[in-house]
């Protein structure tokens, strides 16, 4: 828990530093703040134009909810925590349009932590073995890389006029999930290390498909 809290603070600090940099740089120019929500969660951000066709924006967002998955006929109940900061470069290819191309990086501490749930017979399945639920539940933690590259398209953040506006982002971030499977020592009496390794691999195979993270965000901005 201490390690995770430290990682959360690191991501938050990185994101807020990016926001502060954008805000300080924007004191000599028009600047924009915005709120948005979507597949990354809900958050805040700031945008700064560099010239008439490029700009940067930085943001911080998060979300948490319960989530269950089924792996190898074993149910895992857990909690998904999304916590990201991001720093992005925007390119506006059309002079009279807010349409943009965006690339940058997500700095994140996303984590799915889950524990196994006994079946109707009071057993957990580990690899090919069913073992009695006689101790703390086996658990799994899935994390993504701290920094994930992002590419996408969007609308908004173009310094056209002061006042309210809309922002929209559609893109993908890439990062290969990492899995850690923990089995309390008591279950070594009922199964082998080979079965434990097999179960970890099956969990890893399950989450491997999520290395492409879809991003859809919609927001409201205000330009000073």
Secondary structure by P-SEA (a helix, b strand, c coil): caaaaaaaaaaaaaaaaaaaaaaaaacccbbbbbccccccccccbbbbbcccccccccccccbbbbbbbbcccbbbbbbbbbbbcccbbbbbcccccccbbbbbbbbcbbbbbbbbbbccccccccccccccccccccbbbbbcccbbbbbbccccccccccccbbbbbbbbbbbbbbbbbbbcccccccccaaaaaaaaaaaaaaaccccbbbbbbbbccccc
